Amino acid sequence: MDLNYTSVMASSQLLKALDYASTLCVLVYFVGSNIVAQHRHKLDKRKLTSRRRKILSVSLCTFITICYALQAIQYIPHLSSAPDDGLIHSISQFLLWTSLSLILSETASPSAFVWAGASALNSVLEVTIIAFSFSRPGPSNAPQIASFLRPIQVLTIFALFVFTISATVLLHDNPAPVDNEETQSLLSKSSTSTKIGPDANTSYNTLENAGVDYNSSKNLDSNSNSDSDEDEETLQLQQERLESSGGWLEYLKAFKIFIPYVVPTKNPKLQAYLVLMLINILLQRALNILGPRQLGLIIDNLWYHGQIPWKDIFLWVFFAIAASNSCGVGAVNEMLENRLAAWSRQELTYASLDHVMGLSMNFHDSKDSGEVIKAIEQAESLNELLRLLIVQLAPAVLDVAISLWYVMYLFDVYASFIVTSMIIAFVYATYKITLLATVARRTSSRKERDESKLIYESVGNWFTVSCFNQKGNAMSRLSRVLKERADAGLWNDDLYTYIYFFQEGSTYLGQLAVIILAAHRIVTGTSSVGDLVTLNSYWEKITWPLYVLGHNYRRINSALVDAERLLQLFQVSPAVMENPMAQALPNVTSAVELKDVTFAYECREPILHVISLTAEAGQTVAFVGETGSGKSTLFKLLLRFYDVTSGSITIDGQDLRDVTLSSVRDSFGFVPQDPVLFNTSILENVRYGRVNATDREVHEACKAASIHDKILSLPRGYAAEVGERGVKLSGGERQRIAIARAFLKDAPIVLLDEATSAMDSQTEAKIQDALRRLTKGRTTFVIAHRLSTVVEADKIIVVSNGRIVEEGTHKQLLDLKERYFDLWARQAVVGT
């Protein structure tokens, strides 16, 4: 008899363990199988499940949820006598399958491996639970409970069995190409934002100080980069890499190249800051519990003992001060975070600009400078991403887990179930509405840009609008755009109101349910009044992480898209690579040779065809020909902005590919046809040719370029600001500044791209004399459109369609009476 009793009790304990663990087992399998499924389909795109199959699968999943709800209902009338573990099992399974139903309804390509496997595992566990339940000793009315419960349990197992089969068939994992029109970007679809609840006061490293406006989340959204049309390409590239990498984990591995710039591996002081910040984050989690708990102890002492608990009061004040964001660990964390962020931003920005400036001309020619600058500026976004993940998201997730445990510790597992239900309702309502809000926000942002563009065009083109008397048309268009923006903005605002309504409603209903449960426990004597006060004080710590997660979900996605730009930038390699064994050019004598040079931009047709020429030291070589014949490309090859496709270019017999880029470009002085100046003083612009030059040397260079007297006539002389890109100077003045730079650099080889094109005849004559002095003893290459400027050149190269068609001196080419002769005659006629 003792052996039989021991066996029954062992079975009862095993059944209790199954009741508690079965839900956890299914959940662990579901999460783990999802990760495995991501890797299984790493290189394949999956078919989107048809709408009919999806509805059928979700309906079966919902039916399972209803079955577990019916099981839980069967226990309620007999709650005082029925075993709690059976009710706990039913409620936990109900919450699990409610969550799974919602997830399945939002999954475009569910995997049979995941869903059929989870259902099959659940079926096996349910059968095992029923088998062991026959041996569990129960109360006198247990047969009455079983008579209602057993049919529902059987129905549940049958539903699980049907769902397993249907999931295997309907959600079969067939890889197939996905049509573009069926594909939606993860981030563009889920990039959502929610407002932080105004009544909450727990801060994840002072979220208020991060600039969150509770009354207008539009500020964040309208300024978010991911709302602009420019992000579509970034989102598409991100989605492609996400699919090809097989999931988020593999995708995020690409970001490890930023680790040296965000983790201070070589700075012990900053390492200490980081460790201390992580410790403070954990300490804040403890203080979140200790403060409310201490208040509960104070209430219990006052209520039950009628004493003033001075020790508990002082401890409560101490915990409150320590948890404060203005004078506690939160303030310390903010200071530490600011120091780490400042260091990281400095490192990332420096590395980004260094990388960009080292990229080849093909990159800069193919990219808009605004996009490149925007990518460099994303160092701040990467910092924001790390701050959100480490300082806010991770603590928020930890707080959610702690809150579930703590309410169960204060009362029982049913309080934890109430909080779980509140979390599910909060998250799902936020998710569904923000899908609509994402579209509404983008529409609103687009209409706002349309309005700004129209106003800018109307004001900026006032002269044209007035000349054509189109003011009425402009105002009519503006009126239409203003109405469209207002309508879009109102719909966007309404959706946020709905979000806040459901968020606040779910939290208040959850609080109401928990307080009712707590009141019941107090009346029955299983809990104290202090526990209720503790719960009420702690409730803000429970709900605040939900607001943080909802709010930061949008910001994390936005920061991730911005960081993607920086990642793409870092993954670009220069087309012109320096040989690791390259040596600097020694004592350049400036003899240059092009031997059988052929060049094509990427995969296009060749621009230059078998170009061969030699420029001896001190010679002047001029390139003439029609626009687009390849003259400027030759200059780019000489400066090694591109590498030749075939052939070679040498300086003093040294192939440009075998010497350092720095020494190659130090060997050239360059005067472009359209010089670009920096928005600083004339002195600094000229000094850019040689940054360590003295003021006297700058003045001498300007005299040689015939610009010195003009500079002195300005009110501030050499200190005069030239404006952005030199807009305060005339074209001729900008060109003479560029010539002065070349004088100051004093390089052995000079490149002149029609250096006198923007000057009048009198100034040109002076500059020609200056250029003779500049080019004396130096190898000079000139691109000339006005042939009169190169008649004294040692060698004139006529280029047509990327080929050298004539070569010789001015007199020799005129005597040939061919291509050069025709060009000269044509310009002579135009000149007369």
Summary of the structure (lengths in Angstrom):
residues: 832
radius of gyration: 37.8
end to end distance: 129.0
largest distance: 129.0
contacts: 2615
relative contact order: 0.07
helix: 68%
strand: 7%
